[in-house]
Amino acid sequence: MTKRNQTLGEFIIENQSSFQYSSGELSKLINAIRLAAKVVNHEVNKAGLVDVLGAAGDTNVQGEDQQKLDVFANEKFIQTLTNREIVCGIASEEEDSFISINSNDEKHQNKYVVLIDPLDGSSNIDVNVSVGTIFSIYRRVTPVGTPVQLEDFLQPGNQQVAAGYVVYGTSTMLVYTTGDGVNGFTLNPALGTFYLSHPNMQFPEDGKIYSVNEGNYTHFLQGVKDYIKYCQKEEGDRPYTSRYIGSLVSDFHRNMIKGGIYMYPKSSIAQNGKLRLLYECNPMAFIAEQANGIAIGGKNRIMDIEPTELHQRVPFFCGSRNMVNKLQEFLKKYH
């Protein structure tokens, strides 16, 4: 039974039976992410006071300009996860390839890989809008005792053992699942401790918010255009409210609490969509499904997609069950 005001550590111990592997392993994994998140949160909150704003002058593997905080967050998460003696490999949205990590005895005994978007929505930092971190955790599929391989990372989302995100906003929250529901923990900055604040988070069955970059409307497929017009039509409980922050973590978090749908479709200018399957879509899909929501890439469930490359992009739709089902009705008309 979950109790509010439990610390994150207490919650993990009390709910260890919900994690199919060793509870000590889960503690190490989540604690590493918790620690790195606190360090990144500290830097995010100093933005504007110290030299962490603006572009770093480099681009990442997707050709996107890296912000200084992107680089900082990436380094901190890699450093913290490496030092915890639990992860055998890390793949980051900011890195060209995966990073292989040996165990201290140099016998490759670690069992988990972590895929991470260190700072989602970082282009919003300069204007003081919420940003976040997204993480996804798998058990390796290659034999323990050998170096990690690409196939350890290219697993479908239905093989995730844990996933979550941290949102750095008016308060800092860590939200995660191990396949037994979704729980949210808020950071008490005075104590540096995460406390259970949102137990058993659930998407409402219905919602009145749709989140999409309508500036790209002209380029969307017709089924998506028709659904947007449906959302805007004055009929029954519609029109719905349009809310789009441009930070996946922030838009997702709001929709899970209030009810809504998030959409980043493919288009004539982004043939495969924009969001990354491994770093963004799979972890958010795992959370969505564990919170009574749905996540699809169009016709298919996101977590059933077989990845082919580390930085693969896919269309992404997720949110309240009835809203996603209605969207699918419109999409099917044009398949």
Phi and psi restraints in degrees (value plus and minus 20) as a CYANA .aco file:
   2 THR   PHI    -101.5   -61.5
   2 THR   PSI     124.4   164.4
   3 LYS   PHI    -148.1  -108.1
   3 LYS   PSI     112.6   152.6
   4 ARG   PHI     -81.1   -41.1
   4 ARG   PSI     133.7   173.7
   5 ASN   PHI      52.5    92.5
   5 ASN   PSI     -13.9    26.1
   6 GLN   PHI     -87.7   -47.7
   6 GLN   PSI     124.9   164.9
   7 THR   PHI     -96.4   -56.4
   7 THR   PSI     142.2   182.2
   8 LEU   PHI     -78.4   -38.4
   8 LEU   PSI     -62.3   -22.3
   9 GLY   PHI     -82.7   -42.7
   9 GLY   PSI     -63.1   -23.1
  10 GLU   PHI     -83.7   -43.7
  10 GLU   PSI     -59.3   -19.3
  11 PHE   PHI     -84.0   -44.0
  11 PHE   PSI     -63.3   -23.3
  12 ILE   PHI     -81.8   -41.8
  12 ILE   PSI     -64.0   -24.0
  13 ILE   PHI     -84.6   -44.6
  13 ILE   PSI     -64.4   -24.4
  14 GLU   PHI     -87.8   -47.8
  14 GLU   PSI     -49.8    -9.8
  15 ASN   PHI    -128.2   -88.2
  15 ASN   PSI       6.5    46.5
  16 GLN   PHI     -82.6   -42.6
  16 GLN   PSI     -46.6    -6.6
  17 SER   PHI     -88.3   -48.3
  17 SER   PSI     -38.9     1.1
  18 SER   PHI     -99.5   -59.5
  18 SER   PSI     -31.6     8.4
  19 PHE   PHI    -120.3   -80.3
  19 PHE   PSI     103.6   143.6
  20 GLN   PHI     -92.2   -52.2
  20 GLN   PSI     -31.5     8.5
  21 TYR   PHI    -132.1   -92.1
  21 TYR   PSI    -190.6  -150.6
  22 SER   PHI     -79.4   -39.4
  22 SER   PSI     111.6   151.6
  23 SER   PHI     -84.3   -44.3
  23 SER   PSI     -49.8    -9.8
  24 GLY   PHI     -84.6   -44.6
  24 GLY   PSI     -54.8   -14.8
  25 GLU   PHI     -87.5   -47.5
  25 GLU   PSI     -63.9   -23.9
  26 LEU   PHI     -82.0   -42.0
  26 LEU   PSI     -63.2   -23.2
  27 SER   PHI     -77.9   -37.9
  27 SER   PSI     -64.6   -24.6
  28 LYS   PHI     -83.1   -43.1
  28 LYS   PSI     -63.1   -23.1
  29 LEU   PHI     -83.5   -43.5
  29 LEU   PSI     -73.0   -33.0
  30 ILE   PHI     -88.2   -48.2
  30 ILE   PSI     -56.6   -16.6
  31 ASN   PHI     -85.3   -45.3
  31 ASN   PSI     -55.8   -15.8
  32 ALA   PHI     -84.0   -44.0
  32 ALA   PSI     -63.7   -23.7
  33 ILE   PHI     -86.9   -46.9
  33 ILE   PSI     -61.6   -21.6
  34 ARG   PHI     -78.2   -38.2
  34 ARG   PSI     -65.8   -25.8
  35 LEU   PHI     -84.6   -44.6
  35 LEU   PSI     -67.3   -27.3
  36 ALA   PHI     -83.0   -43.0
  36 ALA   PSI     -58.2   -18.2
  37 ALA   PHI     -82.8   -42.8
  37 ALA   PSI     -58.2   -18.2
  38 LYS   PHI     -85.6   -45.6
  38 LYS   PSI     -59.1   -19.1
  39 VAL   PHI     -86.4   -46.4
  39 VAL   PSI     -65.3   -25.3
  40 VAL   PHI     -84.7   -44.7
  40 VAL   PSI     -61.2   -21.2
  41 ASN   PHI     -77.3   -37.3
  41 ASN   PSI     -61.6   -21.6
  42 HIS   PHI     -80.7   -40.7
  42 HIS   PSI     -61.4   -21.4
  43 GLU   PHI     -92.1   -52.1
  43 GLU   PSI     -60.1   -20.1
  44 VAL   PHI     -78.6   -38.6
  44 VAL   PSI     -61.5   -21.5
  45 ASN   PHI     -93.5   -53.5
  45 ASN   PSI     -32.7     7.3
  46 LYS   PHI    -115.1   -75.1
  46 LYS   PSI     -22.9    17.1
  47 ALA   PHI     -75.9   -35.9
  47 ALA   PSI     110.4   150.4
  48 GLY   PHI      80.6   120.6
  48 GLY   PSI     -44.4    -4.4
  49 LEU   PHI    -116.8   -76.8
  49 LEU   PSI     -50.9   -10.9
  50 VAL   PHI    -146.6  -106.6
  50 VAL   PSI     153.5   193.5
  51 ASP   PHI    -103.3   -63.3
  51 ASP   PSI      49.1    89.1
  52 VAL   PHI    -140.9  -100.9
  52 VAL   PSI     -20.9    19.1
  53 LEU   PHI    -107.1   -67.1
  53 LEU   PSI     140.1   180.1
  54 GLY   PHI      70.4   110.4
  54 GLY   PSI     159.0   199.0
  55 ALA   PHI     -99.3   -59.3
  55 ALA   PSI     127.4   167.4
  56 ALA   PHI    -104.1   -64.1
  56 ALA   PSI     -32.1     7.9
  57 GLY   PHI      76.4   116.4
  57 GLY   PSI     -22.9    17.1
  58 ASP   PHI    -137.4   -97.4
  58 ASP   PSI     148.4   188.4
  59 THR   PHI    -139.2   -99.2
  59 THR   PSI     133.4   173.4
  60 ASN   PHI    -107.5   -67.5
  60 ASN   PSI    -194.4  -154.4
  61 VAL   PHI     -83.5   -43.5
  61 VAL   PSI     -43.4    -3.4
  62 GLN   PHI    -104.8   -64.8
  62 GLN   PSI     -20.3    19.7
  63 GLY   PHI      63.8   103.8
  63 GLY   PSI      -7.6    32.4
  64 GLU   PHI    -110.5   -70.5
  64 GLU   PSI     123.1   163.1
  65 ASP   PHI     -82.9   -42.9
  65 ASP   PSI     109.2   149.2
  66 GLN   PHI    -105.6   -65.6
  66 GLN   PSI     111.7   151.7
  67 GLN   PHI    -104.2   -64.2
  67 GLN   PSI     138.2   178.2
  68 LYS   PHI     -79.7   -39.7
  68 LYS   PSI     -57.7   -17.7
  69 LEU   PHI     -91.7   -51.7
  69 LEU   PSI     -47.7    -7.7
  70 ASP   PHI     -76.2   -36.2
  70 ASP   PSI     -70.8   -30.8
  71 VAL   PHI     -83.3   -43.3
  71 VAL   PSI     -65.0   -25.0
  72 PHE   PHI     -81.2   -41.2
  72 PHE   PSI     -68.9   -28.9
  73 ALA   PHI     -82.8   -42.8
  73 ALA   PSI     -61.4   -21.4
  74 ASN   PHI     -79.8   -39.8
  74 ASN   PSI     -67.1   -27.1
  75 GLU   PHI     -82.9   -42.9
  75 GLU   PSI     -62.3   -22.3
  76 LYS   PHI     -86.9   -46.9
  76 LYS   PSI     -62.5   -22.5
  77 PHE   PHI     -87.7   -47.7
  77 PHE   PSI     -61.8   -21.8
  78 ILE   PHI     -83.5   -43.5
  78 ILE   PSI     -65.2   -25.2
  79 GLN   PHI     -81.3   -41.3
  79 GLN   PSI     -66.3   -26.3
  80 THR   PHI     -88.5   -48.5
  80 THR   PSI     -63.1   -23.1
  81 LEU   PHI     -86.9   -46.9
  81 LEU   PSI     -56.2   -16.2
  82 THR   PHI     -84.4   -44.4
  82 THR   PSI     -58.2   -18.2
  83 ASN   PHI     -98.2   -58.2
  83 ASN   PSI     -26.8    13.2
  84 ARG   PHI    -109.9   -69.9
  84 ARG   PSI     -24.5    15.5
  85 GLU   PHI      38.2    78.2
  85 GLU   PSI      25.4    65.4
  86 ILE   PHI    -161.5  -121.5
  86 ILE   PSI     -43.9    -3.9
  87 VAL   PHI    -122.5   -82.5
  87 VAL   PSI     111.9   151.9
  88 CYS   PHI    -117.4   -77.4
  88 CYS   PSI     -32.1     7.9
  89 GLY   PHI    -185.5  -145.5
  89 GLY   PSI     129.8   169.8
  90 ILE   PHI    -150.3  -110.3
  90 ILE   PSI     115.7   155.7
  91 ALA   PHI    -141.1  -101.1
  91 ALA   PSI     109.6   149.6
  92 SER   PHI    -143.0  -103.0
  92 SER   PSI     125.5   165.5
  93 GLU   PHI     -78.3   -38.3
  93 GLU   PSI     -44.9    -4.9
  94 GLU   PHI    -109.7   -69.7
  94 GLU   PSI     -24.1    15.9
  95 GLU   PHI    -130.7   -90.7
  95 GLU   PSI     126.0   166.0
  96 ASP   PHI     -85.8   -45.8
  96 ASP   PSI     -61.3   -21.3
  97 SER   PHI    -153.2  -113.2
  97 SER   PSI     157.5   197.5
  98 PHE   PHI     -98.3   -58.3
  98 PHE   PSI     142.0   182.0
  99 ILE   PHI    -131.1   -91.1
  99 ILE   PSI     103.5   143.5
 100 SER   PHI    -108.7   -68.7
 100 SER   PSI     113.3   153.3
 101 ILE   PHI    -143.0  -103.0
 101 ILE   PSI     105.6   145.6
 102 ASN   PHI    -108.8   -68.8
 102 ASN   PSI     135.5   175.5
 103 SER   PHI     -98.2   -58.2
 103 SER   PSI     144.6   184.6
 104 ASN   PHI     -79.7   -39.7
 104 ASN   PSI     -50.2   -10.2
 105 ASP   PHI    -103.7   -63.7
 105 ASP   PSI     -16.1    23.9
 106 GLU   PHI      39.5    79.5
 106 GLU   PSI      10.0    50.0
 107 LYS   PHI    -136.0   -96.0
 107 LYS   PSI      -6.2    33.8
 108 HIS   PHI      34.0    74.0
 108 HIS   PSI      32.8    72.8
 109 GLN   PHI    -109.1   -69.1
 109 GLN   PSI     -30.3     9.7
 110 ASN   PHI     -92.3   -52.3
 110 ASN   PSI     131.6   171.6
 111 LYS   PHI    -136.3   -96.3
 111 LYS   PSI     -27.9    12.1
 112 TYR   PHI    -140.4  -100.4
 112 TYR   PSI     128.0   168.0
 113 VAL   PHI    -135.8   -95.8
 113 VAL   PSI     124.5   164.5
 114 VAL   PHI    -140.7  -100.7
 114 VAL   PSI     111.1   151.1
 115 LEU   PHI    -133.2   -93.2
 115 LEU   PSI     114.4   154.4
 116 ILE   PHI    -164.7  -124.7
 116 ILE   PSI     120.4   160.4
 117 ASP   PHI    -124.8   -84.8
 117 ASP   PSI      80.3   120.3
 118 PRO   PHI     -82.8   -42.8
 118 PRO   PSI     -55.0   -15.0
 119 LEU   PHI    -167.2  -127.2
 119 LEU   PSI      66.8   106.8
 120 ASP   PHI     -91.8   -51.8
 120 ASP   PSI     114.7   154.7
 121 GLY   PHI      58.1    98.1
 121 GLY   PSI       3.1    43.1
 122 SER   PHI     -83.9   -43.9
 122 SER   PSI     -40.7    -0.7
 123 SER   PHI     -85.9   -45.9
 123 SER   PSI     -34.2     5.8
 124 ASN   PHI    -105.3   -65.3
 124 ASN   PSI     -30.4     9.6
 125 ILE   PHI     -75.7   -35.7
 125 ILE   PSI     -64.2   -24.2
 126 ASP   PHI     -81.6   -41.6
 126 ASP   PSI     -41.0    -1.0
 127 VAL   PHI    -133.7   -93.7
 127 VAL   PSI      -1.8    38.2
 128 ASN   PHI      42.5    82.5
 128 ASN   PSI      20.8    60.8
 129 VAL   PHI    -126.6   -86.6
 129 VAL   PSI     127.9   167.9
 130 SER   PHI     -75.3   -35.3
 130 SER   PSI     120.0   160.0
 131 VAL   PHI    -148.3  -108.3
 131 VAL   PSI    -198.2  -158.2
 132 GLY   PHI    -181.8  -141.8
 132 GLY   PSI     156.6   196.6
 133 THR   PHI    -143.3  -103.3
 133 THR   PSI     118.6   158.6
 134 ILE   PHI    -142.0  -102.0
 134 ILE   PSI     116.1   156.1
 135 PHE   PHI    -157.2  -117.2
 135 PHE   PSI     132.0   172.0
 136 SER   PHI    -159.0  -119.0
 136 SER   PSI     115.7   155.7
 137 ILE   PHI    -146.4  -106.4
 137 ILE   PSI     112.3   152.3
 138 TYR   PHI    -148.5  -108.5
 138 TYR   PSI     134.8   174.8
 139 ARG   PHI     -99.7   -59.7
 139 ARG   PSI     120.5   160.5
 140 ARG   PHI     -83.0   -43.0
 140 ARG   PSI     133.0   173.0
 141 VAL   PHI    -127.3   -87.3
 141 VAL   PSI     -38.7     1.3
 142 THR   PHI    -100.8   -60.8
 142 THR   PSI     139.6   179.6
 143 PRO   PHI     -83.7   -43.7
 143 PRO   PSI     117.3   157.3
 144 VAL   PHI     -80.5   -40.5
 144 VAL   PSI     119.8   159.8
 145 GLY   PHI      82.5   122.5
 145 GLY   PSI     -24.2    15.8
 146 THR   PHI    -142.9  -102.9
 146 THR   PSI     137.3   177.3
 147 PRO   PHI     -82.8   -42.8
 147 PRO   PSI     126.8   166.8
 148 VAL   PHI     -82.9   -42.9
 148 VAL   PSI     128.8   168.8
 149 GLN   PHI    -143.8  -103.8
 149 GLN   PSI     147.3   187.3
 150 LEU   PHI     -76.8   -36.8
 150 LEU   PSI     -57.0   -17.0
 151 GLU   PHI     -83.7   -43.7
 151 GLU   PSI     -41.6    -1.6
 152 ASP   PHI     -86.5   -46.5
 152 ASP   PSI     -45.6    -5.6
 153 PHE   PHI    -115.3   -75.3
 153 PHE   PSI     -49.3    -9.3
 154 LEU   PHI    -107.2   -67.2
 154 LEU   PSI      39.5    79.5
 155 GLN   PHI    -127.4   -87.4
 155 GLN   PSI     124.8   164.8
 156 PRO   PHI     -84.5   -44.5
 156 PRO   PSI     135.2   175.2
 157 GLY   PHI     -80.2   -40.2
 157 GLY   PSI     -42.7    -2.7
 158 ASN   PHI     -91.4   -51.4
 158 ASN   PSI     -23.1    16.9
 159 GLN   PHI    -120.4   -80.4
 159 GLN   PSI     -17.2    22.8
 160 GLN   PHI     -83.0   -43.0
 160 GLN   PSI     120.9   160.9
 161 VAL   PHI    -121.1   -81.1
 161 VAL   PSI     -38.6     1.4
 162 ALA   PHI    -182.7  -142.7
 162 ALA   PSI     133.7   173.7
 163 ALA   PHI    -178.0  -138.0
 163 ALA   PSI     137.7   177.7
 164 GLY   PHI    -196.4  -156.4
 164 GLY   PSI    -196.7  -156.7
 165 TYR   PHI    -168.5  -128.5
 165 TYR   PSI     139.9   179.9
 166 VAL   PHI    -139.7   -99.7
 166 VAL   PSI     111.1   151.1
 167 VAL   PHI    -131.2   -91.2
 167 VAL   PSI     104.6   144.6
 168 TYR   PHI    -120.5   -80.5
 168 TYR   PSI      75.6   115.6
 169 GLY   PHI    -153.3  -113.3
 169 GLY   PSI    -161.3  -121.3
 170 THR   PHI     -80.3   -40.3
 170 THR   PSI     -50.8   -10.8
 171 SER   PHI    -152.4  -112.4
 171 SER   PSI     143.0   183.0
 172 THR   PHI    -123.5   -83.5
 172 THR   PSI     103.6   143.6
 173 MET   PHI    -143.0  -103.0
 173 MET   PSI     120.9   160.9
 174 LEU   PHI    -131.2   -91.2
 174 LEU   PSI     102.1   142.1
 175 VAL   PHI    -140.2  -100.2
 175 VAL   PSI     108.9   148.9
 176 TYR   PHI    -171.0  -131.0
 176 TYR   PSI     144.8   184.8
 177 THR   PHI    -158.1  -118.1
 177 THR   PSI     128.8   168.8
 178 THR   PHI    -137.8   -97.8
 178 THR   PSI      -0.3    39.7
 179 GLY   PHI      75.0   115.0
 179 GLY   PSI      -7.1    32.9
 180 ASP   PHI    -155.4  -115.4
 180 ASP   PSI      34.7    74.7
 181 GLY   PHI      69.7   109.7
 181 GLY   PSI     153.7   193.7
 182 VAL   PHI    -142.2  -102.2
 182 VAL   PSI     113.4   153.4
 183 ASN   PHI    -152.5  -112.5
 183 ASN   PSI     124.7   164.7
 184 GLY   PHI    -137.2   -97.2
 184 GLY   PSI     120.1   160.1
 185 PHE   PHI    -146.0  -106.0
 185 PHE   PSI     110.6   150.6
 186 THR   PHI    -124.2   -84.2
 186 THR   PSI     116.5   156.5
 187 LEU   PHI     -98.0   -58.0
 187 LEU   PSI     105.6   145.6
 188 ASN   PHI    -107.8   -67.8
 188 ASN   PSI      84.9   124.9
 189 PRO   PHI     -85.9   -45.9
 189 PRO   PSI     -45.9    -5.9
 190 ALA   PHI     -88.7   -48.7
 190 ALA   PSI     -53.9   -13.9
 191 LEU   PHI    -123.8   -83.8
 191 LEU   PSI     -36.3     3.7
 192 GLY   PHI      50.1    90.1
 192 GLY   PSI       8.0    48.0
 193 THR   PHI    -143.2  -103.2
 193 THR   PSI     117.9   157.9
 194 PHE   PHI    -107.1   -67.1
 194 PHE   PSI     110.1   150.1
 195 TYR   PHI    -137.2   -97.2
 195 TYR   PSI     123.8   163.8
 196 LEU   PHI     -83.7   -43.7
 196 LEU   PSI      97.2   137.2
 197 SER   PHI    -141.2  -101.2
 197 SER   PSI     -44.1    -4.1
 198 HIS   PHI    -152.1  -112.1
 198 HIS   PSI      57.5    97.5
 199 PRO   PHI     -92.4   -52.4
 199 PRO   PSI     125.7   165.7
 200 ASN   PHI      29.0    69.0
 200 ASN   PSI      39.7    79.7
 201 MET   PHI     -89.0   -49.0
 201 MET   PSI     121.0   161.0
 202 GLN   PHI    -160.5  -120.5
 202 GLN   PSI     119.1   159.1
 203 PHE   PHI     -90.4   -50.4
 203 PHE   PSI     112.7   152.7
 204 PRO   PHI     -79.2   -39.2
 204 PRO   PSI     128.6   168.6
 205 GLU   PHI     -77.9   -37.9
 205 GLU   PSI     -57.9   -17.9
 206 ASP   PHI    -139.8   -99.8
 206 ASP   PSI     142.4   182.4
 207 GLY   PHI    -170.5  -130.5
 207 GLY   PSI     152.4   192.4
 208 LYS   PHI    -148.6  -108.6
 208 LYS   PSI      -0.8    39.2
 209 ILE   PHI    -141.6  -101.6
 209 ILE   PSI     111.1   151.1
 210 TYR   PHI    -139.4   -99.4
 210 TYR   PSI     116.7   156.7
 211 SER   PHI    -141.9  -101.9
 211 SER   PSI      91.8   131.8
 212 VAL   PHI    -178.5  -138.5
 212 VAL   PSI     130.2   170.2
 213 ASN   PHI     -99.2   -59.2
 213 ASN   PSI      73.6   113.6
 214 GLU   PHI     -91.1   -51.1
 214 GLU   PSI     -29.2    10.8
 215 GLY   PHI     -84.5   -44.5
 215 GLY   PSI     -40.5    -0.5
 216 ASN   PHI    -117.8   -77.8
 216 ASN   PSI      -9.9    30.1
 217 TYR   PHI     -70.3   -30.3
 217 TYR   PSI     -65.2   -25.2
 218 THR   PHI     -76.4   -36.4
 218 THR   PSI     -49.9    -9.9
 219 HIS   PHI    -111.9   -71.9
 219 HIS   PSI     -26.1    13.9
 220 PHE   PHI     -94.4   -54.4
 220 PHE   PSI     138.2   178.2
 221 LEU   PHI     -86.6   -46.6
 221 LEU   PSI     135.9   175.9
 222 GLN   PHI     -82.0   -42.0
 222 GLN   PSI     -56.3   -16.3
 223 GLY   PHI     -80.9   -40.9
 223 GLY   PSI     -58.9   -18.9
 224 VAL   PHI     -89.6   -49.6
 224 VAL   PSI     -61.3   -21.3
 225 LYS   PHI     -78.8   -38.8
 225 LYS   PSI     -64.4   -24.4
 226 ASP   PHI     -84.0   -44.0
 226 ASP   PSI     -58.5   -18.5
 227 TYR   PHI     -86.1   -46.1
 227 TYR   PSI     -59.7   -19.7
 228 ILE   PHI     -82.1   -42.1
 228 ILE   PSI     -61.8   -21.8
 229 LYS   PHI     -83.8   -43.8
 229 LYS   PSI     -56.6   -16.6
 230 TYR   PHI     -80.7   -40.7
 230 TYR   PSI     -63.7   -23.7
 231 CYS   PHI     -83.3   -43.3
 231 CYS   PSI     -50.9   -10.9
 232 GLN   PHI    -108.6   -68.6
 232 GLN   PSI     -32.3     7.7
 233 LYS   PHI     -91.8   -51.8
 233 LYS   PSI     118.4   158.4
 234 GLU   PHI    -104.6   -64.6
 234 GLU   PSI      76.2   116.2
 235 GLU   PHI    -182.7  -142.7
 235 GLU   PSI     110.3   150.3
 236 GLY   PHI      40.8    80.8
 236 GLY   PSI    -145.1  -105.1
 237 ASP   PHI    -109.3   -69.3
 237 ASP   PSI     -11.4    28.6
 238 ARG   PHI    -119.2   -79.2
 238 ARG   PSI     141.8   181.8
 239 PRO   PHI     -95.9   -55.9
 239 PRO   PSI     132.0   172.0
 240 TYR   PHI    -100.1   -60.1
 240 TYR   PSI     148.0   188.0
 241 THR   PHI    -112.6   -72.6
 241 THR   PSI     114.9   154.9
 242 SER   PHI    -112.8   -72.8
 242 SER   PSI     103.9   143.9
 243 ARG   PHI    -158.0  -118.0
 243 ARG   PSI      97.5   137.5
 244 TYR   PHI    -162.1  -122.1
 244 TYR   PSI      94.4   134.4
 245 ILE   PHI    -110.5   -70.5
 245 ILE   PSI     -54.2   -14.2
 246 GLY   PHI      73.0   113.0
 246 GLY   PSI     -10.5    29.5
 247 SER   PHI    -143.6  -103.6
 247 SER   PSI      93.4   133.4
 248 LEU   PHI     -73.9   -33.9
 248 LEU   PSI     -65.9   -25.9
 249 VAL   PHI     -77.0   -37.0
 249 VAL   PSI     -66.8   -26.8
 250 SER   PHI     -87.9   -47.9
 250 SER   PSI     -64.3   -24.3
 251 ASP   PHI     -84.5   -44.5
 251 ASP   PSI     -63.5   -23.5
 252 PHE   PHI     -82.3   -42.3
 252 PHE   PSI     -66.6   -26.6
 253 HIS   PHI     -80.4   -40.4
 253 HIS   PSI     -65.7   -25.7
 254 ARG   PHI     -82.2   -42.2
 254 ARG   PSI     -65.3   -25.3
 255 ASN   PHI     -86.3   -46.3
 255 ASN   PSI     -54.5   -14.5
 256 MET   PHI     -85.9   -45.9
 256 MET   PSI     -55.9   -15.9
 257 ILE   PHI     -99.5   -59.5
 257 ILE   PSI     -61.3   -21.3
 258 LYS   PHI    -120.2   -80.2
 258 LYS   PSI     -40.4    -0.4
 259 GLY   PHI      76.9   116.9
 259 GLY   PSI     101.4   141.4
 260 GLY   PHI     154.9   194.9
 260 GLY   PSI    -197.9  -157.9
 261 ILE   PHI    -149.8  -109.8
 261 ILE   PSI     118.2   158.2
 262 TYR   PHI    -130.0   -90.0
 262 TYR   PSI     116.3   156.3
 263 MET   PHI    -155.3  -115.3
 263 MET   PSI     108.0   148.0
 264 TYR   PHI    -152.2  -112.2
 264 TYR   PSI      65.8   105.8
 265 PRO   PHI     -99.4   -59.4
 265 PRO   PSI     147.2   187.2
 266 LYS   PHI     -93.4   -53.4
 266 LYS   PSI     142.0   182.0
 267 SER   PHI    -175.5  -135.5
 267 SER   PSI     159.6   199.6
 268 SER   PHI     -89.4   -49.4
 268 SER   PSI     -37.1     2.9
 269 ILE   PHI    -126.1   -86.1
 269 ILE   PSI     -27.2    12.8
 270 ALA   PHI    -162.8  -122.8
 270 ALA   PSI      64.1   104.1
 271 GLN   PHI     -80.1   -40.1
 271 GLN   PSI     -48.1    -8.1
 272 ASN   PHI    -129.4   -89.4
 272 ASN   PSI      -7.0    33.0
 273 GLY   PHI      62.5   102.5
 273 GLY   PSI    -194.4  -154.4
 274 LYS   PHI    -137.6   -97.6
 274 LYS   PSI     -51.2   -11.2
 275 LEU   PHI     -96.3   -56.3
 275 LEU   PSI     127.4   167.4
 276 ARG   PHI    -104.0   -64.0
 276 ARG   PSI     110.9   150.9
 277 LEU   PHI     -79.2   -39.2
 277 LEU   PSI     -68.7   -28.7
 278 LEU   PHI    -100.3   -60.3
 278 LEU   PSI     -53.9   -13.9
 279 TYR   PHI    -114.9   -74.9
 279 TYR   PSI     -43.2    -3.2
 280 GLU   PHI    -144.2  -104.2
 280 GLU   PSI     -74.4   -34.4
 281 CYS   PHI     -90.0   -50.0
 281 CYS   PSI     -68.9   -28.9
 282 ASN   PHI     -80.0   -40.0
 282 ASN   PSI     -70.7   -30.7
 283 PRO   PHI     -82.5   -42.5
 283 PRO   PSI     -60.0   -20.0
 284 MET   PHI     -88.9   -48.9
 284 MET   PSI     -53.1   -13.1
 285 ALA   PHI     -86.6   -46.6
 285 ALA   PSI     -60.9   -20.9
 286 PHE   PHI     -80.8   -40.8
 286 PHE   PSI     -65.6   -25.6
 287 ILE   PHI     -83.3   -43.3
 287 ILE   PSI     -65.8   -25.8
 288 ALA   PHI     -78.3   -38.3
 288 ALA   PSI     -67.9   -27.9
 289 GLU   PHI     -86.0   -46.0
 289 GLU   PSI     -55.3   -15.3
 290 GLN   PHI     -92.2   -52.2
 290 GLN   PSI     -34.7     5.3
 291 ALA   PHI    -129.6   -89.6
 291 ALA   PSI       7.5    47.5
 292 ASN   PHI      49.4    89.4
 292 ASN   PSI       2.2    42.2
 293 GLY   PHI    -126.3   -86.3
 293 GLY   PSI    -193.7  -153.7
 294 ILE   PHI    -151.7  -111.7
 294 ILE   PSI     124.2   164.2
 295 ALA   PHI    -155.7  -115.7
 295 ALA   PSI     103.0   143.0
 296 ILE   PHI    -152.6  -112.6
 296 ILE   PSI     142.8   182.8
 297 GLY   PHI    -128.3   -88.3
 297 GLY   PSI      -7.0    33.0
 298 GLY   PHI     113.4   153.4
 298 GLY   PSI    -118.6   -78.6
 299 LYS   PHI    -103.3   -63.3
 299 LYS   PSI     -50.0   -10.0
 300 ASN   PHI    -129.0   -89.0
 300 ASN   PSI     133.1   173.1
 301 ARG   PHI     -84.0   -44.0
 301 ARG   PSI     111.9   151.9
 302 ILE   PHI     -75.3   -35.3
 302 ILE   PSI     -65.2   -25.2
 303 MET   PHI     -95.0   -55.0
 303 MET   PSI     -22.5    17.5
 304 ASP   PHI    -118.8   -78.8
 304 ASP   PSI     -22.9    17.1
 305 ILE   PHI     -91.9   -51.9
 305 ILE   PSI     111.2   151.2
 306 GLU   PHI    -105.8   -65.8
 306 GLU   PSI      93.4   133.4
 307 PRO   PHI     -86.8   -46.8
 307 PRO   PSI     127.0   167.0
 308 THR   PHI    -137.2   -97.2
 308 THR   PSI     -37.8     2.2
 309 GLU   PHI    -174.9  -134.9
 309 GLU   PSI     138.9   178.9
 310 LEU   PHI     -81.6   -41.6
 310 LEU   PSI     -58.7   -18.7
 311 HIS   PHI    -128.7   -88.7
 311 HIS   PSI      11.1    51.1
 312 GLN   PHI     -81.7   -41.7
 312 GLN   PSI     116.8   156.8
 313 ARG   PHI    -126.7   -86.7
 313 ARG   PSI     127.3   167.3
 314 VAL   PHI    -164.5  -124.5
 314 VAL   PSI     136.0   176.0
 315 PRO   PHI     -85.4   -45.4
 315 PRO   PSI     133.6   173.6
 316 PHE   PHI    -165.4  -125.4
 316 PHE   PSI     105.9   145.9
 317 PHE   PHI    -154.0  -114.0
 317 PHE   PSI     108.5   148.5
 318 CYS   PHI    -174.2  -134.2
 318 CYS   PSI     137.3   177.3
 319 GLY   PHI     130.7   170.7
 319 GLY   PSI    -170.8  -130.8
 320 SER   PHI     -80.2   -40.2
 320 SER   PSI     118.5   158.5
 321 ARG   PHI     -73.5   -33.5
 321 ARG   PSI     -71.5   -31.5
 322 ASN   PHI     -87.5   -47.5
 322 ASN   PSI     -51.9   -11.9
 323 MET   PHI     -90.5   -50.5
 323 MET   PSI     -62.3   -22.3
 324 VAL   PHI     -87.5   -47.5
 324 VAL   PSI     -58.8   -18.8
 325 ASN   PHI     -81.8   -41.8
 325 ASN   PSI     -59.9   -19.9
 326 LYS   PHI     -85.7   -45.7
 326 LYS   PSI     -61.2   -21.2
 327 LEU   PHI     -77.9   -37.9
 327 LEU   PSI     -63.0   -23.0
 328 GLN   PHI     -80.8   -40.8
 328 GLN   PSI     -53.4   -13.4
 329 GLU   PHI     -79.9   -39.9
 329 GLU   PSI     -61.3   -21.3
 330 PHE   PHI     -92.1   -52.1
 330 PHE   PSI     -59.0   -19.0
 331 LEU   PHI     -85.1   -45.1
 331 LEU   PSI     -58.0   -18.0
 332 LYS   PHI     -85.3   -45.3
 332 LYS   PSI     -44.2    -4.2
 333 LYS   PHI     -84.2   -44.2
 333 LYS   PSI     -43.1    -3.1
 334 TYR   PHI    -133.8   -93.8
 334 TYR   PSI     -11.8    28.2
